[in-house]
């Protein structure tokens, strides 16, 4: 009977649900509250944990699912988070993959509309040896300032124009000085491609 009771207890404790109490950022381990009792520091699964790694620490208050080998909570492993009324799923569509951050930044992909959306509250920084952008249409819009800095700048286009403060780069004329025999006071023709 004692053996049967022990087996039943182990089975009952194989899976636990609790809330993250504290995070050890250095070791990536957690203390979890389960019905008012705190665990020892528990590890958590990760998408990748070899030479290629991924990191995304849980936060205090998150509800998590714990698997306990042999029903021993001291060996418990956090295998994932569980949505709740306090922290519901950030998407209501099976077609949208959504990652929402606490500060309001969002990274999402809509596989139905084929749209990758990045909304950052702060800055977006990309650093690489070479960056290539290729698309049918590219639009860059800055509400304040757009800065381009390079040792060499090359812009090539078969058609188009550039307008700065309402002045066309391709079609702008120049007003000549007055009073000479070279046509003073008359606008020149637009710049030639030759």
PyMOL commands that set and color helices and strands:
alter all, ss='L'
color gray80, all
select helices_A, chain A and resi 2-12+69-71+73-75
alter helices_A, ss='H'
color red, helices_A
select strands_A, chain A and resi 15-24+29-34+37-38+43-44+63-67+77-81+96-100+106-110+115-119+163-164+167-168
alter strands_A, ss='S'
color yellow, strands_A
deselect
rebuild
show_as cartoon
